[in-house]
Amino acid sequence: MRIAQVDAFTAQPFGGNGAAVVLLSEPVTGQSLQALAAECAQSETAFLLPLQGQWLLRWFTPTLEVDLCGHGTMAAARALSHWGVLAPGQAMDLHSRSGPLPVEQRGAGFRVQLPTGQLHKAPLDPGLDQLLGTPVQQRWTSSLRYEVAMVESTFPLATLALDQDQLRQRPCLGLVVMQAGQLATAGAEPPDYLLRFFAPRAGIPEDPVTGSAHALVAPYWLARTGRTLLNARQVSRRGGRLRLWQRGEDQVVLEGETALVWSGELMANLEPGGQRLWEDLLP
């Protein structure tokens, strides 16, 4: 079995968000996939399986399987390109628990199309103000089980440090903290918004660049800014940049660059099985 390490939403290795990508030759049990994801110790490990003429995709954090992962999907596309499966300009669908996800290589970058999810306006919560150390301007819950908080654009989001134990007590799988973009520095493309994402309950204290979170909030920022193309930054320690636009009513396209860190052969044996769970992904 082939395995690769890809950093997504960055042109340089060791930036953006890293994902391991594994190319399976047969269905493998969830227990084996979870054990390998824990071994890889990335925020997500993407597993690809060709089955009945389709390409299937699942993602695991070090502790659980997730329904949607943007950077893992982009990493999978880069790995398929490296392995000669995805040609430049070719579009293909990767079938997942969130439905078919179209991917495409465009020049030096890749595009992935994700469902947006739904934001639900929620009352302000003093406990969230205390956790963040700043007043929250707006708050949402979401269909992805992410809590979303808007803070002032002057707040130093890049330096935010959260109490992970306190965050685990929040009734959400992950917390998105976002703010409007500030003026660009010389020669830099101004971001329309900035965000960070924390998910200790999913085994991820902080995710460096989170495609699913950007797909979730992109419709809000498109409506707020009146733009048709967004430039976004995730201001984690590794950081990442991406471009987004809406396609149809409930789909968002994410475009960004990737860096292939290494590619090799997986020597460990994984337990065959779980056929039905894989077949459930088929269209």
C-alpha positions in Angstrom: 0.0 0.0 0.0 1.2 3.5 -0.8 1.3 6.3 1.7 2.2 9.9 1.4 2.4 13.0 3.6 1.0 16.2 2.1 0.8 19.7 3.5 -2.3 21.5 2.2 -3.1 25.2 1.7 0.6 26.0 1.5 3.3 26.1 -1.2 6.1 25.2 1.2 6.6 22.0 3.3 5.9 22.2 7.0 3.3 24.9 6.6 -0.5 24.7 6.1 -2.2 21.6 7.4 -0.6 18.2 7.1 -2.4 15.0 6.3 -1.3 11.4 5.7 -2.9 9.8 2.6 -3.1 6.0 2.3 -4.0 4.2 -0.9 -5.8 0.9 0.0 -6.1 -2.1 -2.3 -9.1 -3.6 -0.5 -11.6 -2.7 2.2 -10.1 -2.4 5.7 -11.7 -2.4 9.1 -12.4 0.8 10.9 -10.3 -0.4 13.8 -7.2 -0.7 11.6 -7.8 2.6 10.0 -8.1 4.3 13.4 -5.0 2.6 14.7 -3.0 3.8 11.7 -4.4 7.3 12.0 -3.2 7.4 15.6 0.2 6.2 14.5 0.4 8.9 11.8 -0.5 11.5 14.4 -1.7 14.0 11.9 -4.9 16.1 12.4 -6.4 13.8 9.8 -5.4 10.7 7.8 -7.2 10.2 4.5 -7.9 6.7 3.2 -8.6 6.1 -0.5 -10.1 3.0 -1.9 -10.9 2.2 -5.6 -14.1 0.1 -5.5 -16.6 -0.8 -8.3 -15.2 1.8 -10.6 -15.4 4.6 -8.0 -13.0 6.3 -5.7 -14.0 6.2 -2.0 -12.6 8.5 0.7 -12.7 8.3 4.5 -10.9 10.5 7.1 -9.8 9.7 10.7 -8.3 12.0 13.3 -6.0 10.3 15.9 -9.2 9.5 17.9 -12.2 9.2 15.7 -13.7 9.2 12.1 -15.0 12.4 10.8 -17.8 13.2 8.3 -15.9 15.9 6.4 -12.3 17.1 6.0 -11.3 19.7 3.5 -7.5 19.6 3.8 -7.6 15.8 3.9 -9.5 15.9 0.6 -7.0 18.3 -1.0 -4.1 16.2 0.3 -5.8 13.1 -1.2 -6.1 14.9 -4.6 -2.4 15.8 -4.5 -1.4 12.3 -3.6 -3.5 10.9 -6.5 -1.8 13.4 -8.8 1.6 12.3 -7.6 0.7 8.6 -8.1 -0.5 9.3 -11.7 -4.2 8.8 -11.1 -5.4 12.4 -11.3 -4.1 14.3 -14.4 -3.8 18.1 -14.6 -7.2 19.6 -15.6 -9.0 16.3 -14.9 -11.9 16.4 -12.5 -13.0 13.4 -10.5 -15.4 12.6 -7.6 -14.2 11.2 -4.3 -17.2 9.6 -2.6 -17.4 10.2 1.2 -19.8 10.2 4.1 -20.6 13.8 3.0 -21.4 12.7 -0.5 -19.4 13.1 -3.7 -16.6 15.6 -3.4 -15.3 16.9 -6.8 -11.5 17.5 -6.9 -9.4 19.0 -9.7 -5.8 20.0 -10.3 -5.4 23.5 -11.7 -1.9 24.7 -12.4 0.1 24.5 -9.3 -3.0 24.3 -7.1 -5.9 22.0 -6.4 -9.6 22.6 -6.1 -12.0 20.7 -3.8 -15.8 21.2 -3.6 -17.4 20.8 -0.2 -20.9 21.1 1.2 -21.3 24.2 3.2 -23.2 23.0 6.2 -25.6 25.3 8.0 -25.0 28.1 10.5 -27.7 28.7 13.1 -27.7 32.0 15.0 -27.3 31.4 18.7 -27.5 33.6 21.8 -24.3 35.2 23.2 -22.7 33.1 26.0 -20.7 34.8 28.8 -18.8 31.5 29.2 -17.5 31.8 25.7 -16.4 35.4 26.4 -14.5 34.2 29.4 -12.9 31.3 27.4 -11.7 33.7 24.6 -10.8 36.6 26.9 -12.8 39.0 24.7 -16.4 39.8 24.0 -18.0 37.7 21.3 -19.9 39.9 18.7 -22.0 37.1 17.2 -22.3 33.4 17.9 -23.6 30.4 15.8 -24.0 26.7 16.1 -23.9 24.5 13.0 -24.8 21.3 11.3 -21.2 20.2 11.6 -21.3 20.5 15.4 -18.9 23.4 15.2 -19.5 26.4 17.4 -18.7 29.7 15.6 -17.7 32.9 17.3 -17.1 36.3 15.7 -14.7 38.7 17.5 -13.7 42.3 16.8 -11.2 42.7 13.9 -8.7 44.4 16.3 -8.5 41.4 18.5 -5.0 39.7 18.2 -6.5 36.4 17.0 -3.1 34.9 16.0 -2.0 35.0 19.7 -5.1 33.5 21.2 -4.4 30.7 23.6 -7.2 28.6 25.0 -7.7 26.5 28.1 -8.1 23.1 26.4 -9.8 21.5 29.5 -12.3 24.4 29.5 -12.9 24.1 25.8 -13.6 20.4 26.1 -16.6 21.3 28.3 -18.2 23.3 25.4 -21.2 21.5 23.8 -19.5 21.3 20.4 -17.1 19.1 18.4 -15.0 22.1 17.5 -14.8 25.9 17.9 -14.3 28.3 15.1 -13.1 31.8 16.1 -13.2 34.4 13.2 -12.9 38.1 12.5 -13.0 40.4 9.5 -9.7 40.9 7.6 -7.4 43.8 8.3 -5.5 46.0 5.9 -2.9 44.1 3.8 0.8 44.5 4.2 2.9 45.7 1.2 2.7 43.1 -1.6 0.3 40.8 0.2 -3.2 39.9 -0.9 -5.7 41.2 1.7 -7.7 38.5 3.5 -11.5 39.0 3.7 -11.5 37.2 7.0 -9.3 35.3 9.4 -10.1 32.3 11.6 -8.7 29.7 13.9 -10.2 26.3 14.8 -9.9 24.2 18.0 -11.2 20.7 18.4 -9.7 18.9 21.5 -12.7 16.6 21.7 -11.7 15.2 18.3 -8.1 14.8 19.4 -7.0 18.1 17.7 -6.0 20.8 20.2 -5.8 23.2 17.2 -6.2 22.4 13.5 -3.7 24.5 11.4 -6.0 25.0 8.4 -9.6 23.7 8.3 -11.4 23.3 5.0 -14.7 22.3 6.5 -14.8 25.3 8.7 -14.0 27.7 5.8 -16.7 26.0 3.7 -19.2 26.5 6.6 -18.6 30.2 7.1 -17.9 31.2 3.4 -21.6 31.9 2.6 -21.7 34.3 5.5 -18.6 36.2 4.3 -19.7 36.2 0.7 -23.0 37.8 1.7 -21.3 40.3 4.1 -18.6 41.4 1.7 -20.7 41.3 -1.5 -17.8 39.5 -3.2 -17.9 36.5 -5.4 -14.4 35.3 -4.5 -13.0 35.3 -1.0 -9.4 35.3 0.2 -9.1 33.7 3.6 -6.3 33.1 6.1 -6.1 30.7 9.0 -3.7 32.3 11.5 -2.6 29.2 13.3 1.1 28.7 14.1 1.7 27.0 10.7 -0.9 29.2 8.9 -2.5 28.8 5.5 -4.2 30.7 2.7 -7.0 29.7 0.4 -9.5 31.1 -2.0 -13.2 30.3 -1.9 -16.3 30.8 -4.0 -19.9 29.4 -3.9 -21.2 26.9 -6.4 -24.9 26.4 -6.4 -26.9 26.8 -3.2 -25.0 24.6 -0.8 -21.5 24.0 -2.2 -18.3 25.9 -1.8 -15.1 25.5 -3.9 -11.8 25.8 -2.0 -8.6 26.4 -4.0 -5.1 26.3 -2.6 -1.6 25.0 -3.1 0.0 21.9 -1.6 3.4 20.6 -0.7 4.3 16.9 -1.0 6.6 16.1 2.0 7.2 12.4 1.4 5.8 9.4 -0.4 6.5 5.7 0.3 5.2 2.2 1.0 3.2 1.2 4.0 4.7 -2.0 5.4 2.3 -2.7 8.2 -0.6 -5.2 7.6 -4.1 -3.8 8.0 -7.0 -6.1 8.8 -9.3 -6.7 5.8 -13.0 -6.1 6.4 -15.7 -3.5 6.9 -16.9 -4.0 3.3 -20.4 -2.7 4.1 -19.2 0.6 5.5 -17.1 1.2 2.4 -20.0 0.2 0.1 -22.2 2.7 1.8 -20.1 5.4 0.2 -20.9 4.3 -3.3 -23.3 6.5 -5.3 
